Amino acid sequence: MLIYIEKISEKLSDPVAQRHASYKSSKEICAFINSLKIVKVELKLPDIEKILISLVYDDKLEVSKTLTTCDMTETKSENCFRAMKALTPSSALSRFPCGTCPVYRDCHIGHPISPTNCIYMKEWLNEF
């Protein structure tokens, strides 16, 4: 979805409008994924946001806060995401997976979440 949105936004002539059009809120992304029916259960917004934040850590997405409501009593904002192209290649050590892992605290040898069955660790080791 985000790649498709990016291609559409590139057709706009105004750079500010181009950038703005390339972002989608986590609510919009959640609704889009649920409409595809690629999973048998309906994914909730917190689940989608965790996945999206993991993709931010993987340098696949860029996140931006967008102000949704602002008045004298409260201010609300939401996360908006867009596909990201890496500007420069980074070294393998700077992308050590444990440094950005959202479940790092639950990762222990011999547990369901461990370095031995971590997909991020396997991808990282395959780079060498």
MMTF fields as JSON, N, C-alpha, C and O atoms, coordinates in Angstrom:
{
  "mmtfVersion": "1.0.0",
  "mmtfProducer": "UNKNOWN",
  "numBonds": 511,
  "numAtoms": 512,
  "numGroups": 128,
  "numChains": 1,
  "numModels": 1,
  "chainsPerModel": [1],
  "groupsPerChain": [128],
  "chainIdList": ["A"],
  "bondAtomList": [4, 2, 8, 6, 12, 10, 16, 14, 20, 18, 24, 22, 28, 26, 32, 30, 36, 34, 40, 38, 44, 42, 48, 46, 52, 50, 56, 54, 60, 58, 64, 62, 68, 66, 72, 70, 76, 74, 80, 78, 84, 82, 88, 86, 92, 90, 96, 94, 100, 98, 104, 102, 108, 106, 112, 110, 116, 114, 120, 118, 124, 122, 128, 126, 132, 130, 136, 134, 140, 138, 144, 142, 148, 146, 152, 150, 156, 154, 160, 158, 164, 162, 168, 166, 172, 170, 176, 174, 180, 178, 184, 182, 188, 186, 192, 190, 196, 194, 200, 198, 204, 202, 208, 206, 212, 210, 216, 214, 220, 218, 224, 222, 228, 226, 232, 230, 236, 234, 240, 238, 244, 242, 248, 246, 252, 250, 256, 254, 260, 258, 264, 262, 268, 266, 272, 270, 276, 274, 280, 278, 284, 282, 288, 286, 292, 290, 296, 294, 300, 298, 304, 302, 308, 306, 312, 310, 316, 314, 320, 318, 324, 322, 328, 326, 332, 330, 336, 334, 340, 338, 344, 342, 348, 346, 352, 350, 356, 354, 360, 358, 364, 362, 368, 366, 372, 370, 376, 374, 380, 378, 384, 382, 388, 386, 392, 390, 396, 394, 400, 398, 404, 402, 408, 406, 412, 410, 416, 414, 420, 418, 424, 422, 428, 426, 432, 430, 436, 434, 440, 438, 444, 442, 448, 446, 452, 450, 456, 454, 460, 458, 464, 462, 468, 466, 472, 470, 476, 474, 480, 478, 484, 482, 488, 486, 492, 490, 496, 494, 500, 498, 504, 502, 508, 506],
  "bondOrderList": [1, 1, 1, 1, 1, 1, 1, 1, 1, 1, 1, 1, 1, 1, 1, 1, 1, 1, 1, 1, 1, 1, 1, 1, 1, 1, 1, 1, 1, 1, 1, 1, 1, 1, 1, 1, 1, 1, 1, 1, 1, 1, 1, 1, 1, 1, 1, 1, 1, 1, 1, 1, 1, 1, 1, 1, 1, 1, 1, 1, 1, 1, 1, 1, 1, 1, 1, 1, 1, 1, 1, 1, 1, 1, 1, 1, 1, 1, 1, 1, 1, 1, 1, 1, 1, 1, 1, 1, 1, 1, 1, 1, 1, 1, 1, 1, 1, 1, 1, 1, 1, 1, 1, 1, 1, 1, 1, 1, 1, 1, 1, 1, 1, 1, 1, 1, 1, 1, 1, 1, 1, 1, 1, 1, 1, 1, 1],
  "groupList": [{"groupName": "MET", "atomNameList": ["N", "CA", "C", "O"], "elementList": ["N", "C", "C", "O"], "formalChargeList": [0, 0, 0, 0], "bondAtomList": [1, 0, 2, 1, 3, 2], "bondOrderList": [1, 1, 2], "singleLetterCode": "M", "chemCompType": "L-PEPTIDE LINKING"}, {"groupName": "LEU", "atomNameList": ["N", "CA", "C", "O"], "elementList": ["N", "C", "C", "O"], "formalChargeList": [0, 0, 0, 0], "bondAtomList": [1, 0, 2, 1, 3, 2], "bondOrderList": [1, 1, 2], "singleLetterCode": "L", "chemCompType": "L-PEPTIDE LINKING"}, {"groupName": "ILE", "atomNameList": ["N", "CA", "C", "O"], "elementList": ["N", "C", "C", "O"], "formalChargeList": [0, 0, 0, 0], "bondAtomList": [1, 0, 2, 1, 3, 2], "bondOrderList": [1, 1, 2], "singleLetterCode": "I", "chemCompType": "L-PEPTIDE LINKING"}, {"groupName": "TYR", "atomNameList": ["N", "CA", "C", "O"], "elementList": ["N", "C", "C", "O"], "formalChargeList": [0, 0, 0, 0], "bondAtomList": [1, 0, 2, 1, 3, 2], "bondOrderList": [1, 1, 2], "singleLetterCode": "Y", "chemCompType": "L-PEPTIDE LINKING"}, {"groupName": "GLU", "atomNameList": ["N", "CA", "C", "O"], "elementList": ["N", "C", "C", "O"], "formalChargeList": [0, 0, 0, 0], "bondAtomList": [1, 0, 2, 1, 3, 2], "bondOrderList": [1, 1, 2], "singleLetterCode": "E", "chemCompType": "L-PEPTIDE LINKING"}, {"groupName": "LYS", "atomNameList": ["N", "CA", "C", "O"], "elementList": ["N", "C", "C", "O"], "formalChargeList": [0, 0, 0, 0], "bondAtomList": [1, 0, 2, 1, 3, 2], "bondOrderList": [1, 1, 2], "singleLetterCode": "K", "chemCompType": "L-PEPTIDE LINKING"}, {"groupName": "SER", "atomNameList": ["N", "CA", "C", "O"], "elementList": ["N", "C", "C", "O"], "formalChargeList": [0, 0, 0, 0], "bondAtomList": [1, 0, 2, 1, 3, 2], "bondOrderList": [1, 1, 2], "singleLetterCode": "S", "chemCompType": "L-PEPTIDE LINKING"}, {"groupName": "ASP", "atomNameList": ["N", "CA", "C", "O"], "elementList": ["N", "C", "C", "O"], "formalChargeList": [0, 0, 0, 0], "bondAtomList": [1, 0, 2, 1, 3, 2], "bondOrderList": [1, 1, 2], "singleLetterCode": "D", "chemCompType": "L-PEPTIDE LINKING"}, {"groupName": "PRO", "atomNameList": ["N", "CA", "C", "O"], "elementList": ["N", "C", "C", "O"], "formalChargeList": [0, 0, 0, 0], "bondAtomList": [1, 0, 2, 1, 3, 2], "bondOrderList": [1, 1, 2], "singleLetterCode": "P", "chemCompType": "L-PEPTIDE LINKING"}, {"groupName": "VAL", "atomNameList": ["N", "CA", "C", "O"], "elementList": ["N", "C", "C", "O"], "formalChargeList": [0, 0, 0, 0], "bondAtomList": [1, 0, 2, 1, 3, 2], "bondOrderList": [1, 1, 2], "singleLetterCode": "V", "chemCompType": "L-PEPTIDE LINKING"}, {"groupName": "ALA", "atomNameList": ["N", "CA", "C", "O"], "elementList": ["N", "C", "C", "O"], "formalChargeList": [0, 0, 0, 0], "bondAtomList": [1, 0, 2, 1, 3, 2], "bondOrderList": [1, 1, 2], "singleLetterCode": "A", "chemCompType": "L-PEPTIDE LINKING"}, {"groupName": "GLN", "atomNameList": ["N", "CA", "C", "O"], "elementList": ["N", "C", "C", "O"], "formalChargeList": [0, 0, 0, 0], "bondAtomList": [1, 0, 2, 1, 3, 2], "bondOrderList": [1, 1, 2], "singleLetterCode": "Q", "chemCompType": "L-PEPTIDE LINKING"}, {"groupName": "ARG", "atomNameList": ["N", "CA", "C", "O"], "elementList": ["N", "C", "C", "O"], "formalChargeList": [0, 0, 0, 0], "bondAtomList": [1, 0, 2, 1, 3, 2], "bondOrderList": [1, 1, 2], "singleLetterCode": "R", "chemCompType": "L-PEPTIDE LINKING"}, {"groupName": "HIS", "atomNameList": ["N", "CA", "C", "O"], "elementList": ["N", "C", "C", "O"], "formalChargeList": [0, 0, 0, 0], "bondAtomList": [1, 0, 2, 1, 3, 2], "bondOrderList": [1, 1, 2], "singleLetterCode": "H", "chemCompType": "L-PEPTIDE LINKING"}, {"groupName": "CYS", "atomNameList": ["N", "CA", "C", "O"], "elementList": ["N", "C", "C", "O"], "formalChargeList": [0, 0, 0, 0], "bondAtomList": [1, 0, 2, 1, 3, 2], "bondOrderList": [1, 1, 2], "singleLetterCode": "C", "chemCompType": "L-PEPTIDE LINKING"}, {"groupName": "PHE", "atomNameList": ["N", "CA", "C", "O"], "elementList": ["N", "C", "C", "O"], "formalChargeList": [0, 0, 0, 0], "bondAtomList": [1, 0, 2, 1, 3, 2], "bondOrderList": [1, 1, 2], "singleLetterCode": "F", "chemCompType": "L-PEPTIDE LINKING"}, {"groupName": "ASN", "atomNameList": ["N", "CA", "C", "O"], "elementList": ["N", "C", "C", "O"], "formalChargeList": [0, 0, 0, 0], "bondAtomList": [1, 0, 2, 1, 3, 2], "bondOrderList": [1, 1, 2], "singleLetterCode": "N", "chemCompType": "L-PEPTIDE LINKING"}, {"groupName": "THR", "atomNameList": ["N", "CA", "C", "O"], "elementList": ["N", "C", "C", "O"], "formalChargeList": [0, 0, 0, 0], "bondAtomList": [1, 0, 2, 1, 3, 2], "bondOrderList": [1, 1, 2], "singleLetterCode": "T", "chemCompType": "L-PEPTIDE LINKING"}, {"groupName": "GLY", "atomNameList": ["N", "CA", "C", "O"], "elementList": ["N", "C", "C", "O"], "formalChargeList": [0, 0, 0, 0], "bondAtomList": [1, 0, 2, 1, 3, 2], "bondOrderList": [1, 1, 2], "singleLetterCode": "G", "chemCompType": "PEPTIDE LINKING"}, {"groupName": "TRP", "atomNameList": ["N", "CA", "C", "O"], "elementList": ["N", "C", "C", "O"], "formalChargeList": [0, 0, 0, 0], "bondAtomList": [1, 0, 2, 1, 3, 2], "bondOrderList": [1, 1, 2], "singleLetterCode": "W", "chemCompType": "L-PEPTIDE LINKING"}],
  "groupTypeList": [0, 1, 2, 3, 2, 4, 5, 2, 6, 4, 5, 1, 6, 7, 8, 9, 10, 11, 12, 13, 10, 6, 3, 5, 6, 6, 5, 4, 2, 14, 10, 15, 2, 16, 6, 1, 5, 2, 9, 5, 9, 4, 1, 5, 1, 8, 7, 2, 4, 5, 2, 1, 2, 6, 1, 9, 3, 7, 7, 5, 1, 4, 9, 6, 5, 17, 1, 17, 17, 14, 7, 0, 17, 4, 17, 5, 6, 4, 16, 14, 15, 12, 10, 0, 5, 10, 1, 17, 8, 6, 6, 10, 1, 6, 12, 15, 8, 14, 18, 17, 14, 8, 9, 3, 12, 7, 14, 13, 2, 18, 13, 8, 2, 6, 8, 17, 16, 14, 2, 3, 0, 5, 4, 19, 1, 16, 4, 15],
  "groupIdList": [1, 2, 3, 4, 5, 6, 7, 8, 9, 10, 11, 12, 13, 14, 15, 16, 17, 18, 19, 20, 21, 22, 23, 24, 25, 26, 27, 28, 29, 30, 31, 32, 33, 34, 35, 36, 37, 38, 39, 40, 41, 42, 43, 44, 45, 46, 47, 48, 49, 50, 51, 52, 53, 54, 55, 56, 57, 58, 59, 60, 61, 62, 63, 64, 65, 66, 67, 68, 69, 70, 71, 72, 73, 74, 75, 76, 77, 78, 79, 80, 81, 82, 83, 84, 85, 86, 87, 88, 89, 90, 91, 92, 93, 94, 95, 96, 97, 98, 99, 100, 101, 102, 103, 104, 105, 106, 107, 108, 109, 110, 111, 112, 113, 114, 115, 116, 117, 118, 119, 120, 121, 122, 123, 124, 125, 126, 127, 128],
  "secStructList": [7, 2, 2, 2, 2, 2, 2, 2, 2, 6, 6, 7, 1, 7, 2, 2, 2, 2, 2, 2, 2, 6, 7, 3, 3, 2, 2, 2, 2, 2, 2, 2, 2, 2, 2, 2, 6, 7, 1, 1, 1, 7, 7, 7, 2, 2, 2, 2, 2, 2, 2, 2, 2, 2, 2, 2, 2, 6, 6, 1, 3, 3, 3, 3, 3, 3, 3, 3, 3, 3, 7, 1, 1, 7, 3, 3, 3, 3, 3, 3, 3, 3, 3, 7, 7, 7, 1, 1, 7, 7, 7, 6, 4, 4, 4, 7, 4, 4, 4, 4, 7, 6, 6, 4, 4, 4, 7, 7, 6, 6, 1, 1, 1, 7, 4, 4, 4, 7, 2, 2, 2, 2, 2, 2, 2, 2, 6, 7],
  "xCoordList": [0.822, 0.0, 0.866, 0.633, 1.871, 2.683, 3.527, 3.763, 3.982, 4.733, 3.802, 4.192, 2.577, 1.584, 1.283, 1.221, 1.098, 0.831, 2.009, 1.823, 3.227, 4.423, 4.467, 4.801, 4.131, 4.141, 3.095, 3.346, 1.934, 0.898, 1.361, 1.184, 1.957, 2.376, 3.49, 3.615, 4.303, 5.382, 4.847, 5.567, 3.597, 3.002, 2.553, 2.268, 2.489, 2.105, 3.262, 4.425, 2.948, 4.013, 4.559, 5.729, 3.744, 4.164, 4.902, 4.331, 6.159, 6.919, 6.293, 6.379, 5.667, 5.024, 3.814, 3.616, 3.016, 1.862, 2.318, 1.676, 3.423, 3.996, 4.351, 3.987, 5.06, 5.467, 4.256, 4.176, 3.317, 2.126, 1.303, 0.791, 1.176, 0.374, 1.024, 0.343, 2.318, 3.006, 2.825, 3.192, 2.268, 2.034, 0.609, -0.326, 0.453, -0.862, -0.869, 0.135, -2.011, -2.12, -2.18, -2.511, -1.854, -1.909, -3.343, -3.551, -4.336, -5.743, -6.054, -6.717, -5.575, -5.808, -5.105, -5.657, -3.895, -3.137, -3.829, -3.923, -4.314, -5.031, -6.286, -6.545, -7.063, -8.284, -7.95, -8.657, -6.882, -6.474, -6.071, -6.499, -5.256, -4.801, -5.98, -6.066, -6.893, -8.069, -8.977, -9.623, -9.037, -9.881, -9.325, -10.072, -8.024, -7.413, -7.758, -7.659, -8.165, -8.519, -7.363, -7.577, -6.133, -4.973, -4.753, -3.978, -5.431, -5.398, -6.835, -7.765, -7.007, -8.359, -8.99, -10.212, -8.179, -8.713, -8.543, -7.658, -9.4, -9.267, -8.136, -8.123, -7.204, -6.084, -6.527, -7.198, -6.147, -6.5, -5.418, -4.289, -5.777, -4.862, -3.558, -2.491, -3.597, -2.322, -1.401, -0.18, -1.986, -1.175, -0.486, 0.707, -1.235, -0.683, 0.395, 1.432, 0.149, 1.135, 2.446, 3.517, 2.379, 3.608, 4.392, 5.617, 3.683, 4.337, 4.956, 6.091, 4.207, 4.705, 5.94, 6.894, 5.924, 7.085, 8.287, 9.413, 8.065, 9.163, 9.75, 10.964, 8.894, 9.373, 10.119, 11.003, 9.767, 10.532, 11.935, 12.92, 12.025, 13.334, 14.159, 15.388, 13.484, 14.171, 14.518, 15.016, 14.264, 14.511, 13.709, 14.169, 12.527, 11.639, 10.576, 10.091, 10.216, 9.202, 9.741, 10.662, 9.152, 9.44, 8.159, 7.068, 8.286, 7.114, 7.115, 8.166, 5.923, 5.762, 4.508, 3.489, 4.582, 3.408, 2.577, 3.109, 1.278, 0.364, -0.636, -1.237, -0.814, -1.767, -3.17, -3.483, -4.025, -5.386, -6.402, -7.362, -6.199, -7.114, -6.305, -5.368, -6.656, -5.976, -6.989, -7.494, -7.269, -8.103, -7.562, -6.483, -8.273, -7.778, -7.666, -6.865, -8.458, -8.462, -7.537, -6.977, -7.368, -6.491, -5.932, -6.468, -4.845, -4.204, -4.011, -3.49, -4.426, -4.27, -3.434, -3.506, -2.645, -1.855, -1.872, -2.205, -1.512, -1.427, -0.189, 0.333, 0.264, 1.422, 0.995, -0.015, 1.774, 1.585, 2.879, 3.969, 2.752, 3.903, 4.006, 3.012, 5.236, 5.461, 6.649, 7.515, 6.672, 7.782, 9.05, 9.021, 10.157, 11.411, 12.488, 12.631, 13.229, 14.398, 15.621, 15.73, 16.531, 17.74, 18.587, 18.83, 19.034, 19.865, 21.285, 21.881, 21.816, 23.161, 23.15, 22.413, 23.945, 24.031, 24.726, 25.709, 24.208, 24.821, 25.625, 25.405, 26.549, 27.375, 26.55, 25.553, 26.969, 26.239, 26.209, 25.202, 27.29, 27.312, 26.338, 25.793, 26.112, 25.172, 23.73, 22.825, 23.517, 22.177, 22.012, 21.161, 22.799, 22.69, 21.246, 20.747, 20.562, 19.118, 18.664, 17.574, 19.45, 19.018, 18.858, 18.084, 19.58, 19.516, 18.187, 17.848, 17.428, 16.137, 14.978, 13.872, 15.206, 14.175, 13.088, 13.402, 11.804, 10.728, 10.471, 9.823, 10.963, 10.757, 12.084, 12.223, 13.041, 14.374, 14.315, 15.056, 13.453, 13.376, 12.872, 13.145, 12.14, 11.606, 12.514, 12.197, 13.631, 14.524, 15.528, 16.352, 15.446, 16.356, 16.667, 15.815, 17.86, 18.25, 17.358, 17.182, 16.799, 15.927, 14.462, 13.63, 14.125, 12.734, 12.188, 12.951, 10.852, 10.289, 10.885, 11.073, 11.178, 11.859, 13.315, 13.64, 14.192, 15.608, 16.464, 15.958, 17.758, 18.643, 18.729, 18.966, 18.539, 18.67, 17.527, 17.714, 16.342, 15.235, 14.777, 13.655, 15.635, 15.314, 15.541, 16.651, 14.489, 14.633, 15.52, 16.233, 15.479, 16.307, 17.787, 18.631, 18.1, 19.479, 19.993, 21.13, 19.146, 19.556, 19.825, 20.818, 18.942, 19.157, 20.451, 21.217, 20.684, 21.871, 23.132, 24.103, 23.129, 24.3, 24.552, 25.7, 23.501, 23.665, 24.334, 24.784, 24.406, 25.058, 26.579, 27.252, 27.122, 28.58, 29.109, 30.317],
  "yCoordList": [-1.189, 0.0, 1.252, 2.17, 1.293, 2.501, 2.75, 3.902, 1.693, 1.859, 2.424, 3.312, 1.912, 2.404, 3.882, 4.674, 4.25, 5.647, 6.526, 7.636, 6.02, 6.792, 7.069, 8.177, 6.07, 6.255, 7.288, 8.089, 7.269, 8.259, 9.653, 10.616, 9.756, 11.074, 11.674, 12.896, 10.831, 11.337, 12.081, 12.876, 11.83, 12.488, 13.915, 14.684, 14.277, 15.637, 16.585, 16.209, 17.809, 18.757, 19.504, 19.886, 19.714, 20.451, 19.513, 18.503, 19.816, 18.921, 18.744, 17.663, 19.791, 19.68, 18.751, 17.894, 18.922, 18.045, 16.613, 15.658, 16.476, 15.162, 14.44, 13.282, 15.137, 14.54, 14.218, 13.138, 15.151, 14.952, 13.76, 12.981, 13.62, 12.542, 11.175, 10.156, 11.132, 9.844, 9.197, 8.036, 9.918, 9.38, 8.86, 9.432, 7.771, 7.247, 6.945, 6.509, 7.181, 6.944, 5.448, 4.65, 5.088, 3.677, 3.156, 1.976, 4.021, 3.61, 3.249, 2.246, 4.065, 3.788, 2.502, 1.711, 2.302, 1.093, -0.134, -1.166, -0.026, -1.13, -1.492, -2.669, -0.489, -0.737, -1.387, -2.292, -0.932, -1.493, -2.96, -3.8, -3.269, -4.651, -5.558, -6.67, -5.094, -5.9, -6.092, -7.133, -5.114, -5.247, -6.284, -6.846, -6.54, -7.539, -8.967, -9.886, -9.154, -10.484, -11.475, -12.637, -11.009, -11.895, -12.713, -13.67, -12.34, -13.126, -13.455, -12.736, -14.54, -14.997, -14.206, -14.207, -13.536, -12.715, -11.247, -10.881, -10.416, -8.984, -8.439, -8.623, -7.778, -7.194, -5.884, -5.069, -5.693, -4.475, -3.425, -3.746, -2.184, -1.069, -1.206, -0.964, -1.588, -1.738, -2.796, -2.638, -3.876, -4.921, -4.373, -4.597, -3.663, -3.075, -2.053, -1.993, -1.247, -0.227, -0.858, -0.327, -1.987, -2.679, -3.159, -3.045, -3.692, -4.148, -2.966, -3.044, -1.874, -0.689, -0.11, 0.287, -0.062, 0.451, -0.466, 0.017, -1.784, -2.715, -2.424, -2.498, -2.094, -1.754, -0.425, -0.215, 0.468, 1.715, 1.372, 1.908, 0.47, 0.051, -0.66, -0.597, -1.337, -2.03, -1.097, -1.55, 0.194, 1.202, 0.948, 1.256, 0.394, 0.173, 1.267, 1.583, 1.844, 2.893, 4.103, 4.002, 5.242, 6.484, 6.87, 6.759, 7.323, 7.7, 9.206, 9.83, 9.766, 11.191, 11.373, 10.727, 12.242, 12.558, 13.597, 14.574, 13.383, 14.33, 14.794, 13.979, 16.078, 16.66, 16.442, 16.857, 15.783, 15.518, 16.452, 16.865, 16.791, 17.674, 18.594, 18.159, 19.835, 20.781, 21.832, 22.617, 21.828, 22.884, 23.243, 22.785, 24.033, 24.513, 23.405, 23.515, 22.334, 21.296, 20.128, 19.533, 19.79, 18.655, 18.749, 19.426, 18.043, 17.94, 16.46, 15.72, 16.026, 14.626, 14.555, 15.423, 13.504, 13.276, 11.788, 10.964, 11.455, 10.052, 9.842, 10.77, 8.597, 8.251, 8.06, 7.416, 8.626, 8.406, 7.812, 8.15, 6.932, 6.192, 6.34, 6.566, 6.208, 6.145, 5.235, 5.053, 4.667, 3.806, 4.639, 5.814, 4.02, 4.759, 4.077, 2.855, 4.872, 4.377, 4.786, 5.936, 3.858, 4.162, 5.18, 5.024, 6.217, 7.239, 6.747, 6.982, 6.065, 5.508, 4.102, 3.83, 3.223, 1.895, 1.991, 2.715, 1.257, 1.296, 0.023, -0.989, 0.081, -1.09, -2.125, -1.793, -3.365, -4.447, -4.265, -4.577, -3.769, -3.589, -2.515, -2.615, -1.505, -0.46, -0.938, -0.298, -2.068, -2.626, -3.878, -4.714, -4.03, -5.188, -5.289, -4.339, -6.4, -6.472, -6.281, -5.757, -6.681, -6.572, -5.117, -4.827, -4.213, -2.808, -2.145, -1.145, -2.683, -2.083, -3.061, -2.766, -4.202, -5.234, -4.834, -4.473, -4.893, -4.52, -5.551, -5.228, -6.789, -7.819, -8.233, -9.359, -7.332, -7.61, -8.122, -9.035, -7.546, -7.927, -9.355, -9.968, -9.888, -11.246, -12.285, -13.474, -11.857, -12.739, -13.399, -12.725, -14.722, -15.485, -16.819, -17.381, -17.316, -18.608, -19.687, -19.742, -20.542, -21.62, -21.229, -22.076, -19.993, -19.526, -19.432, -19.492, -19.282, -19.144, -17.967, -18.054, -16.88, -15.749, -15.818, -15.564, -16.164, -16.327, -15.985, -15.948, -15.733, -15.443, -16.594, -16.361, -17.826, -18.967, -19.064, -19.62, -18.534, -18.59, -17.199, -17.037, -16.211, -14.832, -14.623, -14.815, -14.228, -14.021, -12.819, -12.805, -11.805, -10.623, -10.966, -10.467, -11.811, -12.225, -13.037, -12.857, -13.936, -14.756, -13.888, -14.089, -12.92, -12.008, -11.224, -11.047, -10.759, -9.959, -10.787, -10.305, -12.031, -12.9, -13.278, -13.484, -13.371, -13.708, -12.592, -12.821, -11.394, -10.281, -10.415, -9.748, -11.263, -11.397, -12.421, -12.652],
  "zCoordList": [0.0, 0.0, 0.0, -0.787, 0.887, 1.014, -0.227, -0.591, -0.879, -2.127, -3.2, -3.959, -3.261, -4.218, -3.965, -4.905, -2.707, -2.336, -2.74, -3.237, -2.522, -2.874, -4.382, -4.801, -5.186, -6.644, -7.076, -7.976, -6.438, -6.754, -6.345, -7.091, -5.151, -4.659, -5.515, -5.589, -6.166, -7.02, -8.243, -8.847, -8.608, -9.768, -9.458, -10.376, -8.178, -7.806, -8.088, -7.943, -8.488, -8.837, -7.623, -7.614, -6.616, -5.423, -4.464, -4.05, -4.096, -3.218, -1.832, -1.251, -1.302, 0.014, -0.08, 0.781, -1.114, -1.319, -1.581, -1.145, -2.292, -2.581, -1.28, -1.08, -0.41, 0.865, 1.729, 2.314, 1.808, 2.632, 2.133, 2.937, 0.827, 0.243, 0.411, 0.3, 0.675, 0.794, 2.165, 2.341, 3.14, 4.486, 4.619, 4.06, 5.363, 5.714, 7.204, 7.766, 7.834, 9.276, 9.554, 8.678, 10.785, 11.164, 11.07, 10.791, 11.3, 11.16, 9.709, 9.445, 8.771, 7.348, 6.92, 6.155, 7.413, 7.072, 7.649, 6.984, 8.885, 9.536, 8.744, 8.493, 8.353, 7.575, 6.234, 5.789, 5.592, 4.301, 4.447, 3.656, 5.445, 5.649, 5.973, 5.452, 6.832, 7.162, 5.948, 5.826, 5.055, 3.858, 2.883, 2.082, 2.946, 2.064, 2.465, 1.651, 3.725, 4.247, 4.102, 3.758, 4.366, 4.252, 5.518, 5.515, 6.599, 7.833, 8.221, 7.857, 8.958, 9.297, 10.431, 10.58, 11.228, 12.318, 11.956, 11.182, 12.525, 12.272, 13.138, 14.355, 12.501, 13.234, 13.869, 13.236, 15.111, 15.842, 15.62, 15.248, 15.851, 15.638, 16.435, 15.871, 17.737, 18.465, 17.851, 17.861, 17.315, 16.669, 15.425, 15.219, 14.606, 13.379, 13.724, 13.063, 14.762, 15.14, 15.594, 15.3, 16.308, 16.719, 15.497, 15.453, 14.514, 13.286, 12.55, 12.078, 12.455, 11.755, 12.444, 11.776, 13.774, 14.516, 14.295, 14.179, 14.235, 13.937, 12.557, 12.369, 11.599, 10.255, 10.243, 9.413, 11.157, 11.309, 11.796, 11.289, 12.791, 13.305, 12.235, 12.252, 11.304, 10.208, 9.055, 8.025, 9.214, 8.172, 6.9, 5.801, 7.047, 5.905, 5.818, 4.732, 6.972, 7.034, 7.771, 8.581, 7.477, 8.19, 8.919, 8.36, 10.161, 10.954, 11.189, 11.327, 11.229, 11.497, 12.342, 12.096, 13.328, 14.148, 13.421, 12.896, 13.393, 12.773, 13.809, 14.51, 13.907, 14.84, 14.298, 13.182, 15.099, 14.642, 15.285, 14.635, 16.563, 17.28, 18.164, 18.833, 18.17, 19.047, 19.501, 18.699, 20.784, 21.346, 22.719, 23.096, 23.451, 24.744, 25.784, 26.712, 25.647, 26.672, 26.37, 27.29, 25.098, 24.786, 23.368, 22.491, 23.199, 21.893, 21.592, 22.426, 20.413, 20.018, 18.752, 17.883, 18.674, 17.468, 17.15, 18.002, 15.927, 15.536, 14.677, 14.06, 14.657, 13.843, 12.397, 12.111, 11.495, 10.061, 9.519, 9.981, 8.544, 8.034, 6.526, 5.836, 6.027, 4.585, 4.323, 5.178, 3.122, 2.722, 2.664, 2.297, 3.029, 3.114, 2.289, 2.314, 1.57, 0.85, 1.659, 2.086, 1.867, 2.63, 1.874, 0.677, 2.571, 1.946, 1.724, 0.673, 2.725, 2.613, 3.193, 4.141, 2.645, 3.245, 4.598, 4.754, 5.564, 6.89, 7.116, 6.449, 8.051, 8.338, 9.091, 9.732, 9.007, 9.662, 11.174, 11.809, 11.757, 13.21, 13.673, 14.772, 12.867, 13.266, 13.178, 13.712, 12.501, 12.386, 13.241, 12.936, 14.296, 15.181, 15.666, 16.27, 15.425, 15.642, 17.089, 17.318, 18.046, 19.441, 19.885, 20.797, 19.249, 19.642, 19.357, 19.99, 18.416, 18.07, 18.203, 17.749, 18.807, 18.911, 19.914, 21.048, 19.507, 20.424, 21.522, 22.517, 21.367, 22.393, 23.033, 23.512, 23.039, 23.576, 25.019, 25.384, 25.824, 27.245, 27.444, 28.476, 26.468, 26.572, 25.923, 25.941, 25.353, 24.607, 25.556, 26.174, 25.659, 26.518, 25.844, 25.156, 26.036, 25.476, 26.086, 27.303, 25.231, 25.679, 25.778, 26.101, 25.516, 25.554, 24.123, 23.159, 23.992, 22.634, 21.856, 20.642, 22.549, 21.919, 22.35, 23.51, 21.408, 21.736, 20.521, 19.4, 20.731, 19.595, 18.591, 17.405, 19.05, 18.14, 17.135, 16.052, 17.467, 16.507, 16.06, 15.58, 16.215, 15.839, 14.339, 13.843, 13.621, 12.176, 11.876, 10.872, 12.748, 12.535, 12.705, 11.96, 13.677, 13.913, 12.724, 12.289, 12.196, 11.049, 9.824, 9.125, 9.562, 8.427, 8.605, 7.658, 9.819, 10.107, 9.909, 9.325, 10.39, 10.249, 8.788, 8.395, 7.989, 6.566, 5.774, 4.651, 6.334, 5.646, 5.638, 4.853, 6.497, 6.579, 5.62, 5.567]
}
